[in-house]
């Protein structure tokens, strides 16, 4: 049962009343919910208590597998008296459970819908039966809602878009319908509610599958901030140019980012997702020791690239069935004994499987190579489409018409070039066709993975009994041949296949001919290469690898403080290290009031002024704040910027007592009427004659980039360029400049949207060091230090300030506040979210200074 304490916590966290469901009584797991309330001071104790509790109550791991459909087949008993249920052995979800070897003790619970509609009066009984017998938790949806969810948003909008079909007209994919989107969100919410009834959030892993449930991670993360959550997308992920047309593009991206691990079949799909995150959310990714990760509000979201495999045990069992041997013998008589060679296609009857293109290519083969007429037969097995609509009917009509045309043009009395099987086949029948087929053709124009080639390879490898049926010697090397589309997920892993562009009819026809004409020795080598890959990358390898990475990614959960922010589908979790805290206004104001010798160092760009601002000059409000802080004679305020000294002098001319450092600290002065000084010896600037032409070259080839020529530095900026291209060009420019300037007294630095060349030894850390040494020379020992910055160049200031804490430059009782902008790895101990919070903080300190002028501190 769900505990009362859990209910109270959930109400506090989300403001919603929890659903105390009927399913929870079937799995007597203790439910705890540490981390869903932002009680940061007690989080460590709660985590340790939860750990000791689960060590005694949870002897083994459990994974909740969530998908649109359960791996269950349901059938109404005769005369309508109840239901009979059986496991669907073809379901990938069931296969991954059977194949897990790294986690033999792991328990699996399934959450999903049944294919059949269960009447409301029978739902309780069915739920209990499925839970007790199969550990399945059924999600029951009203018929109308289910139709709008699955056949509406999933199949009319998401599925076409993810397969690169834009809704340019009502006939080409579904135009966005807000009511269908609302149905999609509602169903995902219902799934979340069902998961709540069985989950133990501290122990259980949750693995969500495919595009039907993209927003589910947001609902789960909202309820349990530390939920261990993985998501695997089994469909393609489109390029950003396609994906960005979706009106709810950001909602879906943010929902996926509420997962801990996101899996894709191929690098292309992952690359498209990362590009969308970069272009639409401004997020960048890093690859560390082979793992790709996105930093999202302090959480690391890992990206997994691994194609799914097949269930070797299941295929082996089916190949050993007597029915399979009988069917193979029957097909041998139908084809090989009559001198016919079989080409095989197995596809769903939908617009993306390229059946019509395959038929056109086969027609072209017969036209260009008359020698194959009467000898080669294309058997096309057309599985029923998973969706419904006008496009499916059009594909069926076109396919039938083309088969009829080809058979009429090239058929003989006892020979039809094309055999179209438009009905569901038993799995053993399909395997028998694989065994006999000389070549398998998979010419989909877009497909997420497609395991047909893998099944074909295993079937062609066969077994001893099938070898007898085929008349093969046991020592005979096996052979197979594949023609696969470039646009399917398994294509990269099948290096021995003939890869084709399915839209190029001539090329596909030539590939068919090459496959038929290829020497047996070559076919054997290609088959052996494929067979080694398929048996070593089966569904067990895929599932084990994903769960291992999920476990690795979630290890840092307990060591972080977590709380949720945002409303609706914009909800996300902020996760911070225990020692990295948000700077509280009350805390710093209290320290500010009770101290008398204060040093304040403030970065400008990105800290007081947003990076995206076109006008970089300070507002009248900022000038007023600076003047209030500088009038307080207990303060020494220093502004540190990458800007030119002429710009700073002009912008801050009203601030008489404001100290400033320009060009990252190369120039500095303690007050307005003081002369500008340099932190390092003035170096020869002839290096600019080398660096500037290089930068100019990259500026000419990168639209939106500019060069800023400062007195002592050169900066190449690309904030207005295409983010992907600009980043790529910046890396090239960085390497180029380091090469040509290797013997010059300068350093090349990469910053946010820029590459900068500046004299060696210049850093903002020198400014902090100079400020503290100046105060020490005047007999002042600061008891309050505030240092705020936003990027990598400010880390030198933080380091200098933190080092000074252990020296004599500061008072032994000094209050030190090193603060960065945003939640990210930093040497600072505090953070604030954005420039607006920085300004509010300084405004609060300024108001204190206005009320209490303080005592004089000689500058």
C-alpha positions in Angstrom: 0.0 0.0 0.0 1.1 3.6 -0.5 2.1 5.0 2.8 0.3 8.0 4.4 3.6 9.8 4.7 4.1 9.5 0.9 0.7 11.0 0.3 1.4 14.0 2.5 4.8 14.6 0.7 3.2 14.3 -2.7 0.6 16.8 -1.8 3.2 19.3 -0.6 5.3 18.9 -3.7 2.7 19.1 -6.4 -0.4 20.4 -4.8 -2.3 17.4 -6.1 -4.1 14.7 -4.3 -2.4 11.3 -5.0 -4.3 8.4 -6.5 -4.3 5.6 -4.0 -4.8 2.9 -6.6 -6.0 -0.6 -6.5 -2.8 -2.0 -8.1 -0.5 -1.0 -5.3 -1.8 -3.7 -2.9 -0.5 -6.4 -5.3 3.1 -5.3 -4.8 3.9 -4.8 -1.1 6.8 -2.4 -1.6 7.5 0.3 0.9 7.2 3.7 -0.8 9.5 6.5 0.2 9.9 9.8 -1.5 13.1 11.6 -0.4 14.0 14.5 -2.6 10.6 15.7 -3.8 10.4 18.6 -1.3 13.2 21.2 -1.4 14.1 20.7 2.3 17.8 21.1 1.5 19.2 21.0 5.0 17.7 17.6 5.9 18.3 15.9 2.5 21.4 14.1 3.6 19.7 12.6 6.7 16.7 11.6 4.7 18.9 9.9 2.1 20.8 8.0 4.7 17.6 6.9 6.4 16.1 5.8 3.1 19.3 3.9 2.2 19.2 1.9 5.5 15.5 1.3 5.0 15.8 0.0 1.5 18.9 -2.2 2.4 16.6 -4.3 4.6 13.4 -4.1 2.5 14.7 -4.3 -1.1 16.9 -7.3 -1.6 17.1 -6.9 -5.4 16.7 -4.3 -8.1 13.5 -3.8 -10.0 12.9 -2.1 -13.3 9.5 -0.8 -14.4 9.2 -1.1 -18.2 6.7 1.4 -19.6 5.5 1.3 -23.2 2.3 1.9 -25.1 1.4 -1.8 -25.3 1.9 -4.6 -22.8 3.7 -7.8 -23.9 0.4 -9.6 -23.5 -2.1 -11.2 -25.8 -5.7 -11.2 -24.6 -8.6 -13.3 -25.9 -12.2 -13.3 -24.9 -13.4 -16.7 -23.6 -16.2 -18.5 -25.4 -19.6 -17.0 -24.7 -18.0 -13.9 -23.3 -17.1 -15.4 -19.9 -14.0 -13.5 -19.0 -10.6 -13.4 -20.6 -7.5 -15.6 -21.2 -4.1 -14.0 -21.3 -0.7 -15.1 -22.7 2.7 -13.6 -23.1 3.5 -12.1 -26.5 6.7 -13.8 -27.4 7.3 -11.4 -30.3 7.4 -8.4 -28.0 10.7 -6.7 -27.6 9.8 -5.8 -24.0 9.5 -9.4 -23.1 12.6 -10.4 -25.0 14.8 -7.9 -23.1 13.7 -9.4 -19.8 14.6 -12.9 -21.0 18.0 -11.8 -22.2 19.2 -9.9 -19.2 22.4 -11.6 -18.0 24.2 -8.8 -16.1 21.2 -8.5 -13.7 19.9 -12.0 -13.2 18.1 -11.1 -10.0 16.4 -8.0 -11.4 12.6 -8.0 -11.2 10.6 -6.5 -14.1 7.1 -4.9 -13.9 5.4 -3.8 -17.1 3.1 -0.8 -17.5 1.1 -0.3 -20.7 -2.2 -0.8 -22.6 -3.8 -3.9 -23.8 -4.6 -4.2 -27.5 -8.2 -5.2 -26.6 -10.7 -2.9 -25.0 -11.8 -4.2 -21.6 -15.2 -3.2 -20.3 -15.2 -1.1 -17.2 -16.9 -3.7 -14.9 -14.1 -6.2 -15.7 -11.1 -3.9 -15.4 -10.4 -4.5 -11.7 -10.4 -8.2 -12.1 -8.2 -8.1 -15.2 -5.8 -5.7 -13.5 -5.4 -8.1 -10.5 -5.0 -11.1 -12.8 -2.3 -9.5 -15.0 -0.4 -8.2 -11.9 -0.4 -11.5 -10.1 0.3 -13.7 -13.1 2.4 -11.6 -15.4 3.5 -8.6 -13.2 1.8 -6.3 -15.7 0.0 -3.2 -14.8 -2.6 -2.4 -17.5 -3.5 1.2 -18.3 -7.2 1.5 -19.4 -8.1 4.4 -21.7 -11.5 5.5 -22.8 -12.0 4.5 -26.5 -12.3 8.1 -27.7 -9.2 9.3 -25.7 -7.2 6.3 -26.9 -8.1 7.0 -30.6 -7.2 10.7 -30.3 -3.9 9.8 -28.6 -2.8 6.9 -30.8 -4.4 7.3 -34.1 -4.5 11.1 -33.7 -1.4 12.7 -32.3 1.0 9.7 -32.4 0.2 8.4 -35.9 -1.0 11.6 -37.6 1.5 14.1 -36.2 4.5 12.7 -34.4 5.1 9.6 -36.4 5.0 11.3 -39.9 7.2 14.2 -38.6 9.8 11.9 -37.0 9.9 10.1 -40.4 10.5 13.5 -42.2 7.0 14.2 -43.5 6.0 17.8 -43.2 2.3 18.6 -43.1 2.5 20.9 -46.1 -1.1 20.0 -46.9 -3.9 18.2 -45.1 -3.1 15.1 -47.2 0.6 15.0 -46.2 0.7 14.2 -42.5 -1.7 15.7 -40.0 -1.8 19.5 -39.4 -1.2 20.3 -35.7 -4.4 19.9 -33.7 -4.3 21.3 -30.2 -7.1 18.9 -29.0 -5.0 15.9 -30.1 -2.0 17.3 -28.3 -4.1 17.6 -25.1 -5.2 14.0 -25.5 -1.5 13.0 -25.8 -0.6 14.8 -22.6 -3.6 13.4 -20.8 -2.7 9.8 -21.7 0.9 10.4 -20.6 -0.5 11.7 -17.3 -2.6 8.6 -16.9 0.5 6.4 -17.4 2.3 8.4 -14.7 -0.6 7.9 -12.3 -0.4 4.1 -12.9 3.3 4.1 -12.3 2.8 5.9 -9.0 0.8 3.0 -7.8 3.7 0.5 -8.1 6.9 2.5 -7.9 9.4 2.6 -5.1 11.1 5.8 -6.1 14.3 5.2 -4.1 15.1 1.8 -5.6 13.2 1.2 -8.8 14.5 2.0 -12.3 12.0 3.2 -14.8 12.6 2.5 -18.5 10.2 4.3 -20.9 9.9 3.3 -24.5 9.2 5.2 -27.7 7.5 8.3 -28.9 4.1 7.6 -27.5 5.3 8.6 -24.0 7.7 11.4 -24.6 6.2 13.7 -22.0 5.9 11.0 -19.3 9.4 11.8 -17.9 8.1 15.2 -16.9 5.2 13.9 -14.9 7.4 11.3 -13.1 10.2 13.8 -12.4 7.7 16.2 -11.0 6.6 13.7 -8.4 10.0 12.1 -7.7 12.9 14.5 -8.3 15.4 11.6 -8.0 13.6 9.0 -10.0 16.0 6.8 -11.9 14.6 7.3 -15.4 15.7 6.1 -18.8 14.0 6.7 -22.2 14.7 4.9 -25.5 13.4 6.2 -28.8 12.8 3.4 -31.2 11.9 5.7 -34.1 14.1 8.2 -36.0 14.7 11.6 -34.6 14.5 14.2 -37.4 16.9 17.0 -38.2 16.3 20.3 -36.5 15.0 21.8 -39.8 12.1 19.3 -39.7 11.6 19.1 -35.9 11.5 22.8 -35.4 8.2 23.0 -37.4 6.4 21.2 -34.5 4.5 23.8 -32.4 5.2 21.9 -29.2 8.9 21.4 -30.0 10.3 22.8 -26.7 7.8 21.0 -24.5 8.9 17.6 -26.0 12.6 18.4 -25.7 12.3 19.5 -22.1 10.2 16.4 -21.3 12.9 14.1 -22.8 15.6 16.1 -20.8 13.7 15.1 -17.6 15.2 11.6 -18.2 18.5 10.6 -16.8 19.5 8.6 -19.9 18.1 9.0 -23.5 18.8 6.2 -26.0 18.9 6.3 -29.8 19.6 3.6 -32.4 22.1 5.6 -34.4 24.5 8.5 -34.1 22.5 10.5 -36.7 19.4 10.4 -34.5 21.3 11.4 -31.4 23.1 14.2 -33.4 19.8 15.6 -34.6 18.4 15.6 -31.0 21.5 17.3 -29.7 21.3 19.9 -32.5 17.7 20.6 -31.6 18.7 21.1 -27.9 21.4 23.5 -29.0 19.3 25.5 -31.4 16.1 25.7 -29.5 17.2 25.5 -25.9 20.7 26.9 -26.1 22.2 23.7 -24.5 25.6 22.3 -25.4 26.9 18.8 -24.9 30.2 17.3 -24.0 31.8 14.0 -24.6 33.8 12.7 -21.6 35.6 9.4 -21.7 33.3 8.1 -24.4 30.0 9.2 -22.7 28.0 12.1 -24.2 26.2 14.3 -21.7 24.0 17.4 -21.6 24.1 19.7 -18.6 20.5 20.6 -17.8 19.9 22.7 -14.6 22.7 21.0 -12.8 21.7 17.5 -13.9 23.7 15.5 -16.4 21.5 13.9 -19.0 23.4 11.1 -20.7 23.0 10.2 -24.4 23.2 6.5 -25.4 23.8 5.4 -28.9 23.1 1.7 -29.4 21.0 -0.2 -31.9 18.6 -2.8 -30.5 19.3 -6.5 -31.4 17.3 -9.7 -31.8 16.4 -12.5 -29.3 18.8 -15.3 -30.3 17.1 -17.9 -28.1 13.7 -17.2 -29.6 14.9 -17.4 -33.2 16.8 -20.6 -32.5 13.7 -22.2 -31.0 11.5 -21.2 -34.0 14.1 -22.5 -36.4 14.1 -25.9 -34.6 10.3 -26.3 -34.8 9.0 -29.2 -37.0 6.6 -26.7 -38.6 9.5 -24.6 -39.8 11.2 -27.6 -41.4 7.9 -28.5 -43.2 7.4 -25.0 -44.4 11.0 -24.8 -45.7 10.5 -28.1 -47.6 7.3 -26.7 -49.1 9.1 -23.5 -50.2 12.0 -25.5 -51.7 9.6 -27.4 -53.9 7.8 -24.1 -54.9 11.0 -22.3 -55.8 14.4 -23.9 -55.8 13.2 -27.3 -57.2 11.7 -25.4 -60.1 14.9 -23.4 -60.8 13.6 -20.2 -59.2 15.6 -17.8 -57.0 13.7 -16.0 -54.3 14.2 -12.3 -53.4 12.4 -11.5 -50.2 10.8 -8.3 -48.8 9.1 -8.2 -45.4 7.5 -4.8 -44.6 4.6 -3.1 -43.0 2.1 -1.8 -45.4 2.8 1.9 -44.8 4.1 4.8 -46.7 7.6 4.8 -45.3 8.5 1.1 -46.0 9.2 1.8 -49.7 7.2 -1.2 -51.1 6.3 0.6 -54.3 9.9 1.7 -54.9 11.0 -1.8 -54.4 8.5 -3.0 -57.0 9.6 -0.4 -59.4 13.2 -1.5 -59.0 12.3 -5.1 -59.5 10.4 -4.2 -62.7 13.5 -2.3 -63.9 15.6 -5.4 -63.1 13.4 -7.6 -65.3 13.4 -5.0 -68.1 17.2 -4.5 -68.1 18.1 -8.1 -67.5 15.9 -10.4 -69.5 18.0 -13.4 -68.4 16.3 -13.2 -65.0 12.8 -13.5 -66.4 11.3 -16.8 -65.4 14.1 -17.4 -62.9 13.8 -14.8 -60.1 10.7 -14.2 -57.9 10.1 -11.3 -55.5 8.1 -12.5 -52.5 6.8 -9.4 -50.7 5.3 -10.1 -47.3 3.2 -7.1 -46.4 2.3 -7.0 -42.7 -0.8 -5.0 -41.7 -0.1 -1.3 -41.1 0.0 -0.2 -37.5 -1.8 3.0 -38.3 -4.9 3.7 -40.4 -6.0 6.3 -42.8 -6.1 7.4 -46.4 -2.3 7.0 -46.9 -2.4 3.3 -45.9 -5.2 2.6 -48.4 -3.3 4.4 -51.1 -0.2 2.3 -50.5 -2.2 -0.9 -50.7 -4.0 0.2 -53.9 -0.7 1.2 -55.5 1.1 -2.0 -54.5 -1.7 -4.2 -55.8 -1.7 -2.3 -59.1 2.0 -2.5 -59.6 2.1 -6.3 -58.8 -0.7 -6.8 -61.3 1.2 -4.8 -63.9 4.5 -6.6 -63.4 2.9 -10.1 -63.4 1.0 -9.3 -66.6 4.1 -7.9 -68.4 6.6 -10.6 -67.4 4.5 -13.5 -66.1 4.3 -16.9 -67.7 1.8 -19.7 -67.4 3.5 -21.2 -64.4 5.5 -18.1 -63.3 4.5 -14.9 -61.5 7.5 -12.6 -61.0 5.9 -11.1 -57.8 4.0 -12.8 -55.1 2.4 -10.4 -52.7 1.4 -11.9 -49.3 -1.0 -9.4 -47.7 -1.9 -11.3 -44.6 -0.3 -11.9 -41.2 2.0 -14.9 -41.2 3.0 -17.1 -38.3 6.5 -16.4 -37.1 7.8 -19.8 -38.2 6.4 -19.2 -41.7 8.3 -16.0 -42.0 11.5 -17.7 -40.8 11.0 -20.3 -43.4 10.9 -17.7 -46.1 14.1 -16.2 -44.7 15.8 -19.6 -44.9 15.0 -20.1 -48.6 15.5 -16.5 -49.8 18.7 -15.9 -51.7 18.6 -12.2 -50.9 16.6 -10.0 -48.5 15.5 -6.5 -49.7 14.8 -3.7 -47.1 14.3 -0.5 -49.0 12.4 1.7 -46.5 12.6 5.4 -47.2 12.8 6.0 -43.4 12.8 3.6 -40.5 13.9 3.7 -36.9 15.8 0.4 -36.7 14.2 -2.6 -38.7 15.3 -6.0 -37.4 14.3 -7.9 -40.5 18.0 -8.1 -41.8 19.1 -9.5 -38.5 16.4 -12.1 -38.5 17.3 -13.0 -42.1 21.0 -13.5 -41.2 20.2 -15.9 -38.3 17.7 -17.8 -40.4 20.2 -18.2 -43.2 22.7 -19.6 -40.7 20.2 -22.2 -39.9 20.8 -25.5 -38.0 21.7 -29.1 -38.7 18.1 -30.2 -39.4 17.5 -27.3 -41.8 20.7 -28.1 -43.6 19.3 -31.6 -44.2 16.1 -30.1 -45.7 18.2 -27.8 -47.8 20.5 -30.6 -48.9 23.6 -28.9 -47.5 26.7 -30.6 -46.2 27.2 -29.7 -42.5 30.7 -28.3 -43.4 29.3 -26.0 -46.1 29.8 -22.3 -45.3 26.6 -20.4 -45.0 25.8 -17.4 -47.2 23.4 -14.6 -47.3 22.9 -11.3 -49.2 21.3 -8.1 -48.1 20.2 -5.0 -50.0 19.4 -2.3 -47.5 18.3 1.3 -47.6 20.7 4.0 -46.3 17.8 5.4 -44.3 17.2 2.7 -41.8 18.7 2.4 -38.4 20.4 -1.0 -38.9 22.2 0.1 -42.1 25.4 1.4 -40.3 25.9 -1.9 -38.6 25.6 -4.0 -41.8 28.8 -3.1 -43.5 28.7 -6.1 -45.8 25.3 -5.3 -47.2 24.7 -3.5 -50.5 23.5 -0.1 -49.3 21.2 1.8 -51.6 19.2 5.0 -51.9 15.7 3.6 -52.3 14.6 6.6 -54.4 17.2 5.8 -57.0 15.3 3.0 -58.9 18.2 2.2 -61.3 20.7 1.9 -58.4 18.3 -0.5 -56.5 17.8 -2.6 -59.7 21.6 -2.8 -60.1 22.0 -3.8 -56.5 19.5 -6.6 -57.0 21.4 -7.8 -60.0 24.7 -7.6 -58.1 23.3 -9.6 -55.2 22.1 -12.3 -57.6 25.3 -12.5 -59.6 27.8 -12.2 -56.7 30.1 -15.2 -56.2 29.3 -17.6 -53.4 32.7 -17.0 -51.7 31.9 -13.3 -51.4 28.5 -14.0 -50.1 29.9 -16.3 -47.5 32.4 -13.7 -46.3 29.7 -11.1 -46.0 27.4 -13.5 -44.2 30.1 -14.4 -41.6 30.9 -10.8 -40.9 27.2 -10.0 -40.3 26.6 -13.1 -38.3 29.4 -12.3 -35.9 27.9 -8.8 -35.3 24.3 -10.0 -34.9 25.0 -12.7 -32.3 27.3 -10.4 -30.3 24.8 -7.5 -30.3 21.6 -9.2 -29.5 18.7 -7.8 -27.5 20.4 -8.9 -24.2 23.6 -6.9 -25.1 21.4 -3.9 -25.8 19.3 -4.2 -22.6 22.3 -4.9 -20.4 24.3 -2.0 -21.8 21.4 0.4 -21.4 20.6 -0.6 -17.8 24.3 -0.4 -16.9 24.5 3.1 -18.2 21.3 4.1 -16.5 22.7 2.8 -13.2 26.0 4.7 -13.8 24.1 7.9 -14.6 21.9 7.7 -11.5 24.7 7.1 -9.1 25.1 10.8 -8.4 21.4 11.3 -7.4 21.9 10.8 -3.6 24.9 13.2 -3.5 22.9 16.1 -4.9 20.3 18.4 -3.5 17.3 18.5 -5.8 14.1 20.6 -6.1 11.7 21.3 -8.9 11.0 24.6 -10.7 8.6 25.6 -13.4 5.0 24.8 -14.2 3.3 22.3 -16.5 5.5 20.8 -19.2 8.2 23.4 -18.4 8.9 21.7 -15.1 12.5 20.7 -14.5 14.6 19.7 -11.5 17.5 21.7 -10.3 20.3 19.5 -9.0 23.3 20.8 -7.1 26.3 19.5 -5.3 25.9 19.6 -1.5 28.5 22.4 -1.3 27.1 24.5 -4.1 24.2 26.6 -2.9 22.1 29.4 -4.2 23.2 32.7 -2.6 20.4 33.7 -0.2 19.6 37.4 0.0 19.0 37.2 3.8 22.4 35.5 4.3 24.5 38.0 2.4 22.6 41.1 3.6 23.1 40.0 7.2 26.9 39.6 6.6 27.0 42.9 4.8 25.4 44.7 7.8 27.8 43.4 10.4 31.1 43.9 8.5 33.0 47.1 8.0 35.8 46.5 5.4 34.3 45.2 2.2 35.8 44.2 -1.2 33.4 43.8 -4.0 34.5 42.4 -7.4 32.0 42.3 -10.2 32.3 40.9 -13.7 30.3 42.9 -16.3 29.4 41.0 -19.5 27.1 38.1 -18.7 26.9 39.1 -15.0 25.5 42.6 -14.8 24.8 42.8 -18.5 23.1 39.8 -20.4 25.3 38.3 -23.1 22.6 38.6 -25.6 22.2 42.4 -25.2 23.1 44.5 -28.2 23.5 47.7 -26.2 26.2 46.9 -23.7 26.0 50.2 -21.9 24.7 50.2 -18.3 21.2 51.3 -17.4 20.6 54.4 -15.2 19.4 51.9 -12.5 22.8 50.2 -12.6 24.7 53.5 -12.4 22.6 54.4 -9.4 23.4 51.0 -7.7 27.1 51.5 -8.3 27.1 55.0 -6.9 25.2 53.8 -3.8 27.7 51.0 -3.2 30.7 53.3 -3.9 29.5 56.1 -1.6 29.6 53.7 1.3 33.1 54.3 2.7 33.3 50.8 4.0 33.3 49.5 0.4 35.9 49.1 -2.3 34.0 48.2 -5.5 35.8 47.0 -8.6 34.3 46.3 -12.0 36.1 43.7 -14.1 35.4 43.5 -17.8 36.6 42.3 -21.1 35.5 45.6 -22.7 37.9 48.3 -23.9 39.0 50.9 -21.3 37.6 53.7 -23.5 34.1 52.1 -23.4 34.2 51.6 -19.6 35.4 55.1 -19.0 32.6 56.5 -21.1 29.8 54.3 -19.7 30.7 54.7 -16.0 31.8 58.3 -16.0 29.2 59.2 -13.4 30.7 56.7 -10.9 33.5 58.6 -9.2 34.8 56.0 -6.8 34.3 52.9 -8.9 37.4 50.9 -9.6 37.6 49.3 -13.1 39.7 46.7 -14.9 39.5 46.5 -18.7 40.4 43.8 -21.2 40.4 41.0 -18.6 42.6 43.0 -16.2 45.3 44.2 -18.5 44.3 47.8 -17.7 43.0 48.9 -14.3 42.4 52.0 -12.2 41.2 52.4 -8.6 38.9 55.4 -9.2 37.6 57.7 -12.0 40.3 60.4 -11.6 43.2 57.9 -11.4 45.4 57.0 -14.4 45.0 53.6 -16.1 47.8 51.2 -15.1 48.8 47.8 -16.4 48.9 44.5 -14.5 51.7 43.1 -16.7 54.5 44.6 -18.7 53.4 46.0 -22.0 54.3 43.4 -24.6 55.0 43.7 -28.3 51.7 43.7 -30.2 53.1 42.7 -33.6 51.4 39.3 -33.2 48.2 41.0 -34.3 49.6 41.2 -37.8 49.7 37.4 -37.8 46.4 36.7 -36.0 44.1 39.2 -37.7 44.4 37.8 -41.2 43.6 34.4 -39.9 40.5 35.7 -38.1 39.5 37.7 -41.1 39.5 34.5 -43.2 37.2 32.7 -40.8 34.9 35.8 -40.6 34.5 35.8 -44.4 33.5 32.1 -44.4 31.3 32.3 -41.3 28.2 34.4 -41.8 27.3 36.3 -38.6 30.8 36.4 -37.1 32.8 39.6 -36.4 36.2 40.6 -35.1 36.7 43.0 -32.2 40.1 44.7 -32.2 41.0 45.8 -28.7 44.2 47.6 -27.6 45.8 44.4 -26.3 43.6 41.6 -27.6 41.7 40.3 -30.7 38.3 38.6 -30.3 36.5 36.6 -32.9 32.8 36.5 -32.0 30.2 34.2 -33.5 27.1 34.7 -31.3 25.1 35.7 -34.4 26.3 32.8 -36.6 24.6 29.4 -37.0 25.4 27.7 -33.6 26.6 24.4 -35.0 28.7 25.9 -37.8 30.0 28.7 -35.6 31.1 26.2 -32.9 32.8 24.1 -35.6 34.6 27.1 -37.0 35.6 28.3 -33.6 37.4 24.9 -32.9 39.2 25.1 -36.2 40.2 28.8 -35.6 41.4 27.9 -32.1 43.7 25.2 -33.5 44.8 27.5 -36.4 45.7 30.4 -34.1 47.6 28.2 -31.6 49.6 26.9 -34.5 50.6 30.2 -36.0 51.1 32.0 -32.7 53.1 29.2 -31.0 56.2 31.4 -30.7 54.4 34.6 -29.7 53.9 35.9 -26.1 50.1 35.4 -26.2 47.5 32.9 -25.2 44.5 31.7 -27.2 41.3 31.3 -25.1 37.9 29.9 -26.1 34.9 31.6 -24.4 31.1 31.6 -24.8 30.6 32.3 -28.5 34.1 33.7 -29.0 37.8 33.0 -29.5 40.2 35.5 -28.0 43.9 36.1 -28.3 45.5 38.1 -25.4 48.9 38.6 -23.8 50.2 35.8 -21.7 49.7 36.2 -18.0 46.7 38.4 -18.2 43.7 37.2 -16.2 41.0 38.4 -13.9 42.8 36.6 -11.1 45.5 39.3 -11.3 42.8 42.0 -10.6 41.7 40.2 -7.5 45.3 39.8 -6.4 46.1 43.4 -7.0 43.0 44.6 -5.2 43.7 42.6 -2.1 47.4 43.5 -2.0 46.5 47.2 -2.4 44.1 47.0 0.6 46.8 45.1 2.6 49.4 47.8 1.8 47.0 50.3 3.3 46.6 48.3 6.5 43.1 47.0 5.6 42.0 43.5 6.1 38.7 42.8 4.4 36.1 41.0 6.5 33.6 40.8 3.6 34.4 39.8 0.1 31.9 39.5 -2.7 33.1 38.2 -6.1 30.6 37.5 -8.9 31.3 36.3 -12.5 29.7 34.1 -15.1 32.2 32.3 -17.4 35.5 30.6 -17.5 37.6 33.8 -17.3 36.0 34.6 -13.9 37.2 31.3 -12.4 40.6 32.8 -12.0 39.0 35.5 -9.7 37.2 32.8 -7.7 40.4 30.8 -7.3 42.4 33.8 -6.1 39.7 34.7 -3.6 39.4 31.2 -2.2 43.2 31.0 -2.0 43.3 34.3 -0.1 41.1 32.8 2.6 44.0 30.7 3.9 46.5 33.6 3.8 46.9 36.9 5.6 45.2 39.1 3.0 41.8 38.6 4.6 40.5 39.0 8.1 40.4 35.6 10.0 36.6 36.1 10.4 36.1 37.2 6.8 32.7 36.4 5.1 33.6 35.3 1.5 31.0 35.0 -1.2 32.3 33.7 -4.5 29.2 33.5 -6.8 28.7 32.3 -10.4 25.8 33.0 -12.7 23.8 29.8 -13.4 24.2 26.2 -12.1 27.4 24.8 -13.6 30.7 23.4 -12.4 32.6 26.2 -10.8 35.2 27.1 -8.2 32.6 29.4 -6.7 30.5 28.1 -3.7 27.4 30.0 -4.6 25.3 30.7 -7.6 22.4 33.0 -8.8 20.2 32.1 -11.7 20.6 35.1 -14.0 21.6 38.8 -14.4 18.3 39.9 -13.0 19.0 38.2 -9.7 22.5 39.7 -9.6 21.0 43.2 -10.0 18.4 42.5 -7.3 21.1 41.4 -5.0 23.3 44.4 -5.6 20.2 46.7 -5.2 19.5 45.1 -1.8 23.1 45.8 -0.7 22.9 49.3 -2.0 19.8 50.0 0.0 21.6 48.9 3.1 24.5 51.2 2.3 22.1 54.1 1.7 20.7 53.6 5.2 24.0 53.1 6.9 26.9 55.2 5.5 29.5 53.5 7.6 33.0 54.6 8.6 35.7 55.9 6.3 38.1 53.6 4.6 41.0 55.4 2.9 41.5 54.3 -0.7 
